[in-house]
Amino acid sequence: MTVQPSAPRWQADDGYHIDVRGLPAPQPMLQILALLETIPAGAVIVHHDREPIYLYPELTERGWNHELLPGAGDEVRLRLWRNDV
């Protein structure tokens, strides 16, 4: 599988953000993992349509933690951070 053009990304006070809402599977997971490979350190906030259960084992394997945050409306929002940060 190839990663399609990047989902919207931005940096804010609480970390890097990526909005993968509306992307077909497996693009959300691919986009998130691609972002994690490029950032130097810090938290990542993911804006998603659904809970990405298949992403969690991939995060663990790469040394990232996750927690669900309150999202707006039907949004699922996650905060990701590395174990070594």
MOVENZI-V657325 format. One record per backbone hydrogen bond with DSSP energy under -1.0 kcal/mol. CO is the residue of the C=O (numbers start at 1). NH is the residue of the N-H. E is the energy in kcal/mol with one decimal. If there is no record, write none. Layout:
# MOVENZI-V657325
co:CO nh:NH e:E
co:CO nh:NH e:E
This chain:
# MOVENZI-V657325
co:8 nh:19 e:-2.4
co:10 nh:17 e:-3.6
co:12 nh:15 e:-1.7
co:15 nh:12 e:-2.7
co:16 nh:45 e:-3.6
co:17 nh:10 e:-1.8
co:18 nh:47 e:-2.7
co:20 nh:23 e:-1.7
co:24 nh:27 e:-1.9
co:26 nh:30 e:-2.2
co:27 nh:31 e:-3.1
co:28 nh:32 e:-2.4
co:29 nh:33 e:-2.6
co:30 nh:34 e:-2.2
co:31 nh:35 e:-2.0
co:32 nh:36 e:-2.3
co:33 nh:37 e:-1.3
co:35 nh:38 e:-1.6
co:35 nh:39 e:-1.2
co:43 nh:16 e:-2.5
co:44 nh:80 e:-3.1
co:45 nh:18 e:-2.2
co:46 nh:78 e:-2.0
co:47 nh:20 e:-2.4
co:48 nh:76 e:-3.1
co:51 nh:53 e:-1.8
co:52 nh:55 e:-1.6
co:55 nh:59 e:-2.3
co:56 nh:60 e:-2.4
co:57 nh:61 e:-2.2
co:58 nh:62 e:-1.4
co:59 nh:64 e:-2.9
co:60 nh:63 e:-1.4
co:63 nh:83 e:-2.9
co:65 nh:81 e:-1.5
co:67 nh:79 e:-2.6
co:72 nh:75 e:-2.2
co:76 nh:48 e:-2.9
co:77 nh:69 e:-3.2
co:78 nh:46 e:-2.6
co:79 nh:67 e:-1.5
co:80 nh:44 e:-2.4
co:81 nh:65 e:-3.9
co:82 nh:85 e:-1.3
